[in-house]
Structure formats: structure tokens, C-alpha cells
Amino acid sequence: MPLDGDLTPVPAIDALTLPAPRAQPAPPVARLCTVETEARVRHTYGKAYRDVVRALRGDFAAAPDVVARPSTEDEVVGLLDWATSTGLAVVPFGGGTSVVGGVECRDRSRPVLSLDLRGLAGVVEVDPTNRLALILGGTEGPAIAEALRPHGLSLRHYPQSYEFSTLGGWVATRAGGHFATGYTHIDDLVQSVRVVTPVGVAESPRVPASGAGPAPDRLWLGSEGTLGVVTAARVRVQEIPTRTAKAAVRFADYGVAVAATRDVVQSGLRPANCRLLDPLEALIGAGVADGSCRLLLAFESAVLDPSSDFEQALALCRRHGGTVGDPAGGGSSREWTDTFLRAPYLRDALVRLGVVVETFETACTWTAYADLRSAVTDAVAAAGGVVSARFTHVYPDGPAPYFTVYAPARRGGEVEQWDALKASVSAAIVATGGTITHHHAVGRDHRPWYDRERPEPFALALRAAKSALDPAGILNPGVLL
């Protein structure tokens, strides 16, 4: 992959030119707001490839007009009232880690308010008996872990953006954590949600389960800031695991490795990690140089010995010819994890060097996967790139494959190049039976495919909910609807 060797410089904030703010906050919300350049710059984009490219170009034409930082729910209510009365668009902002255009308001027909919720943070209550914690929506991942640790508890939810993203953002985007099976999606970890909408505050009941009609929380989970602002959630926590058993299983043939992975998850075993790396992913992420692939397996528990389940999973892998350990070195879970944690920082450096590097993720049935992977590989190859694949999650009825694309960038035309590649791969995914997103959310980038994926009666219901909860249409316009 030839590069031109030029390193794109990072523009200085004081050298940037932004559009003049089109709104000036007045009392009583003025003290919560700013129109300063740096705040507006930092709230313009998420963390997608096209966001990084435009930021490096110094292109901040999409900057919000005003940034607000509330620290109480009442202040959120006041800001939504002000936005409604003055006709502002409101973009809820947690950690700003969206990779699908979730925090960039592309509708420039009215002023935009970026509602930064990180001031609304803290673990309010820990309930060890019921294994619950009440956490404010702007609380970032490390702060949650730090507050729960003295109680010997963990939320056990670790998206790749964990360090910077917030509980409210996880709820709003139906985030997926790194654990491969079991309770890994935030959906499974939420007991109740509190949301501020333009027409009032909603809070779902504090019960472990209910059959009373459609579940209210399902309206807020995945709503991506279009129906309301998540201010708090009561979440299910668990004891911190103290017992682990893990290994990297080598397979010479990728198709066989896929079959082995399917057998493990369909056996009823629930590994915490069941991450299959194809040969290119194993090479780039774990230093495997012999063309083989790796299945990273791990079991954990806070109470029970996981070794029996672990050995049963290894036995299933051995039936498919899998071997544990690699005499030549490389391919360990630790090696891959280290690369994975550095990946977002490495990605930004590669963009500056002239590399298109970005990801696609989906979920499909086991029977659809071979054709889907082939279609994605062909679409990327047609654009002059290569693609690696791994399973982030596995289910009895199918995997959630995660593809990483690498291609030489066309300097000056990176965004257009990526948009064309995104469209081609997305079309390949949906044509071969995949969902447009498994855990990255819809945002604005996935809208064309999401509009076709959702059933039309559900779309009618969603539009009706939007109209009822947000009659002025101020909340995150362009996302979902």
C-alpha cells in the first residue's frame, strides 16, 4: 500500500475560522452556555474517519452555534424549553465518540445547540442487595468503575470508547460491550431509565421485569437523542470476576474456525470472550505470521470455577483441529488486546499518513456469513483496499462480524472516497442478509440503509412518537428520522 510520506499537520485551534454563532443565550440559560471557538470546535464532530479528515483540513463549517453544559436535570429542562421557544436544534453530546455522524447536525437551516451532558455525572446510589446502581447520564466509563469498585461490583460494560463515552450515550445508542456472550449489551444491563423530553420527564418502573404492555425503556434505548435526553439510569451490576481461564486457539483453516466458534456458542457455554480473528486480523492485531487464524476464548466468574466450561470449549475446538498455544509465538489474547486498545490512536496517525482506515460492523446468521464476508471483501478490493475481519459477539443463531478497511487515500478527496466505499460496502452487507449496524448505532451515516431495514409500520410509530414527544422537532434532527 504505497503512501506519499507526507504527514498532514494538525491545525491550531486559534487559526481556525468558524461561522459566526447564530444564537446568543439569554438569562436564565446564559450562564450554562458558551459560544467560544474551542468549545464549538470540540463539539463539531465525532470520531469517524470522515470526521478526522475534515478536522485535519480545518473544516468546521458544521460547528454548533452554542455549547451548553448543564449539571442538573432542571437545567436540562430549562435548556430544552429555551431551544423550543427559540427554534434551536439540540444535539445531545456525551463523550462525542460517535462514528456514524451522531453528533454532527448537518441541517444548517437553524441554529444548533450542543448539549454537553458530562456535567450531569456521578454514581448516586449503589444497592448491593439488589445488585443495582443509580447513575447519572453524563458519567463516563472509568468514573463508573471507580465508584463501584469499593463495593466489589462492576457494570461489566466495556465498549471500545469506554474511556470517554457516557452511560447516557450507551443507553441512547444501544451500545455493545466487549464480552462476546451473555449480558454484554447495555439493553440487558438497564433496569430503568429517566429521560427529559420537551413535553415532560419520563421514568420507567423499578422492577426486575414486567409484562405490562410494550416496555417503556425500549422507546429510549437506541433513540439516539431524537426522543429525549437520558439523564439517569438504574443499571444491573455484578461482582467483579476473580477467576479466569483463557487461551488462544489456532486454526489453519478459517472456515473450520467459524464452524468451531458456532459449536462453542451453540453448546450452551457462555464464554466472556469468543473472538475469532481471520488471518489478516490475526497478523495485524496479534502478530500471527503463518497465515492461520485465532479464536480467543475466555471464561470468568466471581464465584464459580470456570475451568470446567473452559475445558469443554477447548474440547469442542480440538474436534475441529484447533490447537492451543503457538510455539512460534504470537496470537495471544494479550497481544491482540494491546493492539485493540491502541487502535483508535493508531487510526488517527494513519489518517495523517494518507491511509483510509475505518470499520464496518454488522450481524447475520451463520448461513449468511460466508457470502456476506465475500461480498464485503470484493467491495473493498474494487476500491483498491484490503479488509480484515473479527467476531466481536457471537450468538447461537449467528455472529457479529467487524471489518476493518485499509486503503491508500486520495489526498484532498478522502471524504468522497470514503463515502463511496461506505455506500458500496453497506449495500453489500444488507444485500447478503446483514443488519446495517450491530452496535455502532444509526446516526446520520447509516440512515439510508436503516430507512430500508426497519418495517414501515414501525417507522410510522416512530414518527408518531417523535411528533408527540418533540412537537417542535428540536432533538437531534436527521438521526433515525
Salt bridges, closest charged atoms under 4 A:
ASP4 OD2 - ARG411 NE 2.78
GLU38 OE2 - ARG42 NE 2.95
ASP51 OD1 - ARG54 NH2 2.83
ASP65 OD2 - ARG22 NH2 3.05
GLU73 OE1 - ARG194 NE 2.78
GLU75 OE2 - ARG31 NH2 3.13
GLU104 OE1 - ARG54 NH2 2.88
GLU104 OE1 - ARG106 NE 3.32
ASP107 OD2 - ARG110 NE 3.99
ASP116 OD2 - HIS43 NE2 2.71
ASP116 OD2 - ARG118 NH2 2.63
GLU125 OE2 - ARG234 NH1 3.25
ASP127 OD2 - ARG206 NH2 3.79
ASP187 OD2 - ARG174 NE 2.69
ASP187 OD2 - ARG218 NH1 3.29
GLU203 OE1 - ARG194 NH1 2.80
GLU239 OE2 - ARG131 NH2 2.98
ASP263 OD2 - HIS320 NE2 2.63
ASP278 OD2 - ARG373 NH2 3.16
GLU281 OE2 - ARG390 NH1 2.99
ASP290 OD2 - ARG250 NH2 2.93
GLU300 OE2 - ARG156 NE 3.28
ASP326 OD2 - ARG294 NH2 2.62
ASP338 OD1 - ARG334 NH1 3.28
ASP348 OD1 - ARG347 NE 2.76
GLU358 OE2 - ARG347 NH1 3.67
GLU361 OE1 - HIS439 ND1 3.53
GLU361 OE2 - HIS440 ND1 3.62
GLU414 OE1 - ARG57 NH2 3.10
ASP419 OD2 - ARG50 NH2 2.87
ASP445 OD1 - ARG106 NH2 2.71
ASP451 OD2 - ARG447 NH2 3.01
ASP451 OD1 - ARG454 NH2 3.23
GLU456 OE2 - ARG463 NH1 3.26
ASP470 OD2 - LYS466 NZ 2.73
